[in-house]
Amino acid sequence: MGLAAASLAAQAGILRCGNQVVQEGEPASAVVTRCGKPVLVEDITRRQESQSGELTQVKEGERWTLSMGKGQFMQIVTIKDGKITQINNGPRE
């Protein structure tokens, strides 16, 4: 896939993995099935205050980083409630 196509695909909420496509709104399992396991998984958290005033971290989702091959943009996939909510270009490998 060309660099311009990779950029446009990510902006449109679409991720191409070979001849497979993953889109925003699909289950997170579609990423693993069609693109392979992520190279990095990071928790997305937010602070929440309890009724007693104690601050805690609450997990809202995950950010998965996918390797697309040397010279290609890595892909950052945001997962919330088990679904893909966002697909973005990351840095080049």
C-alpha positions in Angstrom: 0.0 0.0 0.0 1.3 3.4 -0.9 2.0 6.1 1.7 -0.8 8.3 0.5 -3.2 5.4 0.6 -2.2 4.5 4.1 -2.7 8.1 5.2 -6.1 8.4 3.6 -7.2 5.0 4.9 -6.3 6.0 8.5 -8.0 9.3 8.2 -11.2 7.6 7.0 -11.2 5.2 10.0 -10.1 2.3 7.9 -7.0 0.1 8.4 -5.7 -2.1 5.6 -3.8 -5.2 6.5 -2.8 -6.9 3.2 -6.1 -7.6 1.5 -8.1 -7.3 4.7 -9.9 -4.2 6.0 -10.7 -3.1 9.5 -13.0 -0.2 10.2 -14.1 1.9 13.2 -17.1 0.4 14.9 -15.9 -3.2 14.4 -15.0 -5.4 17.4 -11.4 -5.3 18.7 -11.0 -8.9 17.7 -11.1 -7.9 14.0 -7.8 -6.2 14.4 -6.1 -9.3 15.8 -7.8 -11.6 13.3 -7.0 -9.5 10.2 -3.8 -7.7 11.2 -2.1 -9.7 13.9 -1.3 -8.9 17.5 -0.3 -5.3 18.4 3.3 -4.6 19.3 2.2 -2.3 22.2 -1.0 -2.2 24.3 -1.5 0.9 26.5 -4.4 1.5 28.9 -6.4 4.7 28.5 -7.3 6.0 31.9 -9.0 8.9 33.5 -9.1 10.2 37.1 -12.3 9.8 39.0 -13.2 11.1 42.4 -15.1 8.8 44.7 -17.9 10.1 47.0 -15.4 10.3 49.8 -13.1 12.5 47.7 -10.5 9.9 46.9 -9.0 10.0 43.4 -8.7 6.8 41.5 -7.6 5.8 38.0 -10.4 4.3 35.9 -9.7 2.3 32.7 -11.7 3.7 29.7 -10.1 1.6 27.0 -6.9 0.6 25.3 -4.6 2.1 22.6 -3.0 -0.6 20.4 0.1 0.1 18.2 0.4 -2.0 15.1 3.5 -2.5 13.1 2.8 -2.3 9.3 6.4 -3.0 8.1 9.6 -1.1 7.7 9.2 2.4 6.2 5.4 2.3 6.8 3.4 4.3 9.3 2.6 2.4 12.5 -1.1 2.4 13.1 -2.7 3.4 16.4 -6.0 1.8 17.1 -8.2 3.0 20.0 -10.5 0.4 21.6 -13.3 1.3 24.0 -16.0 -1.1 25.2 -14.5 -3.8 23.0 -15.0 -1.8 19.8 -12.6 0.2 17.5 -13.4 3.8 18.1 -10.4 5.5 16.2 -7.6 4.6 13.8 -4.7 7.0 13.4 -1.2 7.0 11.8 1.6 6.8 14.2 5.3 7.3 13.5 7.2 5.6 10.6 9.1 2.5 11.5 
